[in-house]
């Protein structure tokens, strides 16, 4: 690199996760000279030890279950086995590597300079870089986008070591355990619990709240719990995890329910109770950046902090820790730096749990609409009435839409069932564009597809169901 580029940067993005790399590419597309700083691996947690590898294991576990029993289709199999080492190798060398290599290629294709090292902000327009060999360099910038992500929360009595794991450790177990305790029944915990349950592990979920997957409607969660029960998974609600004690060949997890002390033995315990923003010790205080009591950066609707030259996106700002939220915020911040009037609008932010079955939602639920003083109508369409779902042998679930009573405008959508993560896209667009049920009903949907259920739900909301 030239001396001028090395020390004087136009726009710098710190962190190359789904927020950072997207922000860097969009900034470059807007004509900015961009550098991205990464201390560990391109793609961040999501591509390397989060969203992508977890979905790979979910896919593998589902294939295993289907291979064990596809008698519904007249297919008989015997002696189905899984080679866990091969599965893990495929996850790392095929799935993760392909995705991270792809991101690195995109950065270079867009002329984004990749700078390896740990960045520490030194002021409103500068940062120091410590390289892996211990050497240091100083940089200045006109604008910075901080996208440092988050770290799993470590609770008292559960230090991450040995057989006490965070979600990263849960993705890379050396063998399929006979038993596993999962502390925390959110979407990360429930997804990984499902992986091992399908592979034959005796899984116990300890959830501090009354029920798992608290962000989704109860009728959706009920389907996931039914599937967990089919695989022998025990879910214990209102459970306060107290301590994990390693034994010679496992771990004893102590917990409390309604004042009663209990314990359970397992091969491993995985703690997935949330994530903490990576804003400590990165120098934000030196720049005068304001943080909330929870360590989040305070930003406006363009991602700009109280320091005009510093923006923040993703897990280190308010809102759910979602990869697609970070990517969206990254594009907004990059465009704002270029002088565009881009602003965030979260009303149609989708959320997905890759459980069995999948759960997906966007916009209002009936209860949140009621809390907002909106008069709504809720309409459901069942998977069992859809030809494609029946032909797939995946006929359990429903599409549910929330509409304003007076206008028929779609303001919320919830899907539980096979392919929910894909079906939510059309409904998210409908919410974003303020479409009505008439708009959906007038749109021709291909037959036979799962997408027809969106059409059927819309027609049901209009009181003119064909298949309902």
Secondary structure, 3 states (H helix, E strand, C coil): CCHHHHHEEEEEEECCCCCHHHHHHHHHHCCCCEEEEECCCCCHHHHHHCHHHHHHHHHHHHHHHHHHCEHHHCECCCCCCCCHHHHHHHHHHHHHHHHHHHHHHHHHHCCCEEEECEEEEEECCEEEEECCCCCEEEEEEEEEEECCCEEECCCCCCCCECCEECHHHHHCCCCCCCEEEEECCCHHHHHHHHHHHHCCCEEEEECCCCCCCCCCCHHHHHHHHHHHHHCCCEEECCEEEEEEEECCCCEEEEEEECCEEEEEEECEEEECCCEEECCCCCCHHHHCCCECCCCCECCCCCCECCCCCEEECHHHCCCCCCHHHHHHHHHHHHHHHCCCCCCCCCCCCCEEECCCCCEEEEECCHHHHHHCCCCEEEEEEEHHHCHHHHHHCCCCCEEEEEEECCCCEEEEEEEECCCHHHHHHHHHHHHHCCCEHHHHHCCCCCCCCCCHHHHHHHHHHCCCCCCC
